Amino acid sequence: MVRILEIERYAKEHNIPIMEKEGIEYLTNYIQEHNIRSILEIGSAIGYSAIQMARISKDIHITTIERDEERYKEAIQNIQDFKLNHQIDILFSDAFDVELEQEYDLIFIDAAKSQYIKFFEKFKHNLKKTGVIFSDNLKFHGLVEGTNQNLSRNVKGIVRKLRNYITFLKENQEFETIFLDIGDGISISWYR
């Protein structure tokens, strides 16, 4: 447990976005309750959520993708420190350059917020028919629901794209989605 707290502290000190406590607790409980065994994570950062998910059971296998070289190296180190190399495969790549054949019980989208629709569309084909797609940060620190007067152009763009993603999920004819006010806002989508 000490090591997880170290990763959380390191992420906070270095401004590395990791899942909020309430969100990661919900996700790991969901994985446990629904007997999830195969997970695809888009956006490893420093490996925090992959480690938390892998620690649930030795039967869980995770493929995670990270495009930032520094974070990728930190994730590898953290995964090794937890001796989870045999459970977590980390790919150093832009997610859009990755082609996967495997189907997963759960796909976890937690990378570039402005690309959520594209991630969803690209990787839905890797979802088992009984699987779910989790998306994190849909509230984006409360900015998605708020007014955007004093935000930078960049942040306004992210907020607009997250709103578009929420609309995309609500209007999607192929998937049913629920939205949860947990952590920084989570959605869970599954085939209709």
N, C-alpha and C positions, 0 to 999 in steps of 0.2 A: 504493500500500500504506500509505503514511503516514496518509492520510485515514481508512482503515478502523481503524487503531490509535487514532486520535483519537476516533472514534465509540465504540470499545470502552472507552477510558479514561473518556470522558464518561458512558457508561452506568453504569460501575462507581461513579464519583464521585457520580452522582445517583440511584443505586439503581434504575435502569431495567432491567427484565429483558430481556436479549437471549440468544440461543442460545449455549450453551457452545461453545468452539472445536471440540472433538471432534464435537459434534453438527452444527454448520454445515458442517464439512468432509465429514462423511458425507452430509449432504443435498445439497451441491453436487456431490459425486462421483456420487451417485445420479442427479441430474438430467442430468449430462453423459453417464454410461454408458447411460442409458435414453432418450436423445434427447428429453427433456421440453421442450415448447415453450410450453405455456400453463399458468399457475399461478394459483390463487386462494389468497390468504393471509388468514386471519382473525386479526387482531391485528398491526398494523404496528409499534407502538411508535414508535421513531425512524427506522424504515426500514432498519435494519441487515441483516436477513435478506433482504429484498426486493432490496437493493443487491447483496448477495453472490450471490444467485441470478441476477439480471439480468446481472451481469458475466461469466457463463459464456459467453454467446453473444448476439450482436445479434438472433438469431431468437427469443429468449425474450420472452414478454409476460406481465406480472404484473398482476393486479388485487388490491389489498390494501385492507383495511378497518380503520379506526381510529376509536374513539369519543371518545378523550381529545383535547381541542382543542389543548392545549399540545404533546403528543407528535405529533399530526397535523401541526402547523406545523413542528416540528423535522424530521419525516420529509420533508416537502416540500422544506425547505432542503437536507437531506442528499442527496436524490434529484437536485435541481438541481445541487448541487456536483459530483456524479458525471456530470452531463449524461445522465441516464437517464430523463428525463421522457417520451420517446417510447416507452419500454419498460414503464414502471411507471405504472399508473393508481391513484391513491390516493383512496379514498372516505372522507369524513368522516361517519361514521354508526355507529349501533349495528348490528352484524351482523344482528340479528333484524329490522331494518327494511329490509334490502337484499334486493331481488328481482333475480336474475340469470337471463338466458336461456341464456347461454353454457355450454358444457361444457368442462371442463379436464382436462389430462393429470394434474395433481397438485393436490390441495387440502392446504394446510398449516394445521393448527389449532394456534395458539399465542397464545390470548387468555385470557379469564377461565376458570380451571381448573374452576370449579364449573359451567360451562355446556358442557363438552365433549360430553356426550351430545346435548344440544339442537343444538349446532353441527353435529355429525356427521349427525343426522337431517335437519336443514334443508338442508344443502348437498350431501348424497350424490347428490341429483338433478342436480347440476351436474357430476358426475364422469363422464368418458367411460367406456365399458364396459371399456376396457383401462387405465384410470387407477388411481391410488393415493391414499389419504388418509394423510398423515403427521401424527402428533400428538407434540408435545414436552412435556417436563416430567413424565413419568409417574412418575418417582421422587420428584419434588418435594423435592430436596435430601436424599434418603434417608429422608424422613419417611413415605412411603407404605409402605415395608417395615418401618419401626421401630415401637416402641411409642409411644403418644401421651400419656403421663402429664402432662408439663409444658408442653403446648402451649395457646395461647389458644383460646377457643371458635371464633373465626373460622378459625384454621389447622386445627383439628380438623375443621371442616366441609369445608374444601377437601380435606384428606386423605381424608375419607370419600367425597366425591364423585369423586375421582380413582380410588379403589378401586372404586367403583361403575362408573366408566367402563371400567376394565380388565376387570371382570366382563362388562359389556355387550359389549365387543369379543370376549372369549373365547366367549361364548354366542351371538353373532350368527350367524343362519342364512344371512344374505344375503352376508356378508363373511368372508373369511379374513384373519387378522391374525398378524403376527409381532411379537415384542417384543425390542428390542435394548437391551443394557446399555451404551449409548453416550451420552456427555454426561450430561444429566439424565433419561435414559430416553426412548426413542423407540418408537413403534409405527408399522407400515406395514400398511394394510388395502387389500384389493382385492376386487372382486366374485368370488364363488365360481364 
